[in-house]
């Protein structure tokens, strides 16, 4: 029969360990991701969001901005990140993810997209096709980086439509670096300019999410206007 004192001690250790090292990570919470995974979390989220259709819901914009903010906090604070590490992870995740999405599209993305029933993804495909038709390959690939969901589906869609590999690599690199490094540095500059701004993290993240959805809302409005005009 187990010793009751040993059982009590084991329970105490398990509780202490669970409190010090929480295993649960909320993939929709930028602060949770960064506090648990650091720069690795930035890489994983950006790779999944830009390379895998299942990552369309991930918070790319707010994660990058928050990571930049947390690079300005002191080491004594709860979360402090290294700016070079975050920039490297962001660029690598954005570029490798997009290239993976393009490759998956070339290999069999049409069948994959045809099987999906997710209305957000289907709407994203429609918007991505519209952007490609309106702006051409280069401009569309760059612009898509700044539009949630569209940046997830445009890469495999470019592969499906057989956008030339050299063209895709060039413009996805330009767009990926502008987006990943630009948004991260925006957070870093703001954090450096306003001491203690990390205490206002939640409202800032909410504002970033709203701003990132503006291009999506404008595109939907244009699509509805065009649909009415063709009736």
Residue, then its C-alpha position, 0 to 999 in steps of 0.5 A: x500500500x502506498x505511503x500516504x506521505x509520499x502521495x501527499x508529496x507527489x501531489x504537491x510536486x505535480x501541482x507546483x510543476x503545473x503552475x510553473x510550467x503550464x502545458x496549455x498554449x492558446x494558439x489564438x492568444x499572441x501573449x500565450x504563444x510568445x510566453x510559452x514558445x518565444x521566437x519558435x512560436x513566431x516561426x510555427x504560427x507564420x509557417x502554418x498560417x501562410x503554408x497550411x490551409x488549417x492555419x487560416x485562423x492563426x493571429x499572424x498580424x497581432x503575433x508579429x506586432x506583439x512580438x515586436x513590443x515584447x522585444x522592448x521590455x526589460x529582462x525582469x518582465x514576464x516575457x522578454x524576446x530577442x529582436x534578432x531572433x524574432x526577426x529571423x523566425x518571422x522571416x523564415x516562417x513567412x517565406x518557408x510557409x508560403x513556399x510550402x503552400x505553393x508547392x502543395x498547390x502545385x502537387x494537388x491543391x485543387x482537389x484539396x480546396x475542392x473538398x473543403x467546406x469551410x466558408x472562410x476558406x472558400x470566401x478567401x479563395x474567391x477573394x484571392x482569385x479576384x486579387x490575382x485577376x485584378x492586380x496580376x501575379x506580383x502585386x497580388x502576391x505582395x498585397x495578399x500578405x497583409x490580408x488575413x485568410x487571403x494570405x493563407x489561400x493565395x499561396x496554394x492557389x498560385x501553385x494551382x494556377x501555375x504561376x511561374x516559380x521564379x515569379x512566385x519566389x521573387x514576389x513572395x519574398x518581397x511581400x513576406x519580408x515587408x509583412x513579417x519584418x515591417x509589422x514586427x519593427x512597427x511593434x518594436x518602434x512603438x514599444x521603444x517610443x512609449x515606456x510601459x506600453x506592454x501594459x496596454x497589450x490587450x487593447x493594442x492587439x484588439x486594434x491590430x486585429x481590427x486594422x488587419x480586417x479593414x482590407x478584407x472588409x473593403x474587398x467584400x464591399x467592392x465585391x458586393x458592389x460589382x455583384x449588384x452592378x452586374x445584375 
